[in-house]
């Protein structure tokens, strides 16, 4: 989750909403990466989730479900907001679990 969240953050760094709207490959990549984060979150044990209540587990897995099951109605505003607002927080929360940051 941590590595993938960092990839999302890197992809939107220095990117404007107009850039996002104009770049289909970026939009598809971000949706895929958010789906991957949600899939990983889905596999986190209930015990670990309860130990980290600040992480919005249900929202993360809910985004995954939306991308996987309702992809024809994916709200790109939500993808952009998640990538630019929620992912930086998630990276910070998850960094606590990484033994040493490789970068």
C-alpha positions in Angstrom: 0.0 0.0 0.0 2.8 2.4 1.0 4.7 2.0 -2.3 1.6 2.3 -4.4 0.4 5.3 -2.5 3.8 7.0 -3.1 3.5 6.2 -6.8 0.1 8.0 -6.8 1.6 11.0 -5.0 4.5 11.2 -7.4 2.2 11.0 -10.5 0.2 14.1 -9.3 3.1 16.1 -8.0 3.2 19.3 -10.0 0.2 18.3 -12.0 -2.8 20.6 -12.3 -6.4 19.6 -12.6 -6.3 20.7 -16.2 -3.3 18.4 -16.8 -5.2 15.5 -15.2 -8.3 16.2 -17.3 -6.3 16.3 -20.5 -4.3 13.1 -19.9 -6.3 9.9 -20.3 -3.3 7.8 -19.5 -2.8 9.6 -16.2 -6.5 9.2 -15.3 -6.4 5.5 -16.1 -3.1 5.0 -14.2 -4.4 6.7 -11.1 -7.6 4.7 -11.1 -5.6 1.5 -11.4 -3.2 2.5 -8.6 -6.1 3.5 -6.3 -7.7 0.1 -7.1 -4.5 -1.6 -6.1 -4.3 0.3 -2.8 -7.9 -0.7 -2.1 -7.2 -4.3 -2.9 -4.2 -4.3 -0.5 -6.3 -2.6 2.2 -9.0 -5.3 1.8 -6.4 -7.9 2.7 -5.4 -6.1 6.0 -6.6 -8.1 9.0 -9.4 -6.7 11.1 -7.0 -6.6 14.0 -4.5 -4.4 12.2 -7.3 -2.2 10.9 -8.6 -1.7 14.5 -5.1 -0.8 15.6 -5.0 2.0 13.0 -8.4 3.7 13.2 -7.0 6.9 11.7 -6.8 5.1 8.3 -10.1 5.2 6.6 -10.2 1.6 5.7 -13.8 1.5 4.5 -13.3 4.5 2.2 -10.2 2.9 0.7 -11.9 -0.4 0.0 -15.0 1.4 -1.1 -13.0 3.3 -3.8 -11.6 0.0 -4.9 -15.1 -1.5 -5.2 -16.3 1.6 -7.1 -13.5 1.3 -9.6 -13.8 -2.5 -10.1 -17.6 -2.8 -10.1 -18.9 0.6 -11.4 -16.0 1.7 -13.6 -18.4 3.1 -16.3 -19.6 5.7 -13.7 -16.2 6.5 -12.1 -16.2 10.0 -10.8 -13.0 11.6 -12.0 -13.5 14.4 -9.5 -13.3 11.8 -6.8 -10.2 10.2 -8.3 -8.5 13.6 -8.5 -9.5 14.5 -4.9 -8.4 11.2 -3.6 -5.0 11.4 -5.3 -4.3 14.9 -4.3 -5.8 15.2 -0.9 -6.2 11.7 0.7 -3.2 9.9 -0.7 -0.6 12.3 0.9 -2.2 11.6 4.3 -2.2 7.9 3.7 1.5 8.0 2.8 2.2 9.7 6.1 0.1 7.1 8.1 1.6 4.1 6.3 5.2 5.4 6.6 5.0 4.5 10.3 4.9 0.8 9.3 7.9 0.9 6.9 11.1 -0.1 8.7 13.2 2.4 6.7 12.2 4.6 3.9 14.3 3.6 0.9 14.4 7.1 -0.4 
